[in-house]
Amino acid sequence: MLACMGYIVPEYFKFPGYLAPSIGLKFADVPNGLAALSKVPGVGWFQYVLFCGLCDLFLLHQEPFEEPGKLRTRLFGGDFSNYEYGAFGLPGYLGGKSIADAELRKKKLNAELANGRLAMTAIMAMFFQ
């Protein structure tokens, strides 16, 4: 769903200033959609991949022996941190409690799965439009 928003928003808004001042590339000069992939400098891609790799390596680490969603961070000696029960330190879904009714929980999870599949179909349609 965020991918669809990230594909639509640049049609209406671009950051002011330079993406790469050393080569004079402004944010406004970068085309929308998949054409933007070839315009971003290699160093920019390196920064992005490095940041994602470091986040994956050190933050929000799921131990195999812990319950799902109980995340650790490798930055502070492997202890639980404020990320203990979710990406923002919130237990359950956005600070709420887990759904106790098994049938309702299954229905909500299936609805979320269907929405995710629809979003994947939508972004693929946008790619080939």
RASULCOR-V967378 format. One record per residue. RES is the residue in one letter. D_LAST is the distance of its C-alpha to the last C-alpha in whole Angstrom. Layout:
res->[RES | RES]
d_last->[D_LAST | D_LAST]
This chain:
res->[M | L | A | C | M | G | Y | I | V | P | E | Y | F | K | F | P | G | Y | L | A | P | S | I | G | L | K | F | A | D | V | P | N | G | L | A | A | L | S | K | V | P | G | V | G | W | F | Q | Y | V | L | F | C | G | L | C | D | L | F | L | L | H | Q | E | P | F | E | E | P | G | K | L | R | T | R | L | F | G | G | D | F | S | N | Y | E | Y | G | A | F | G | L | P | G | Y | L | G | G | K | S | I | A | D | A | E | L | R | K | K | K | L | N | A | E | L | A | N | G | R | L | A | M | T | A | I | M | A | M | F | F | Q]
d_last->[17 | 18 | 15 | 13 | 16 | 16 | 12 | 13 | 16 | 16 | 14 | 18 | 20 | 21 | 25 | 27 | 29 | 28 | 26 | 29 | 32 | 33 | 31 | 30 | 26 | 25 | 23 | 22 | 21 | 19 | 15 | 12 | 10 | 11 | 13 | 15 | 16 | 18 | 20 | 22 | 25 | 26 | 29 | 26 | 25 | 28 | 29 | 26 | 27 | 31 | 31 | 29 | 31 | 34 | 33 | 32 | 36 | 38 | 36 | 35 | 37 | 38 | 41 | 41 | 44 | 43 | 42 | 38 | 37 | 40 | 39 | 41 | 41 | 42 | 43 | 46 | 48 | 46 | 47 | 45 | 44 | 42 | 39 | 41 | 40 | 36 | 34 | 36 | 39 | 39 | 40 | 38 | 35 | 35 | 38 | 39 | 41 | 39 | 39 | 42 | 42 | 40 | 39 | 37 | 36 | 34 | 33 | 31 | 30 | 28 | 27 | 25 | 24 | 22 | 21 | 20 | 18 | 16 | 15 | 14 | 12 | 10 | 10 | 9 | 6 | 5 | 6 | 4 | 0]
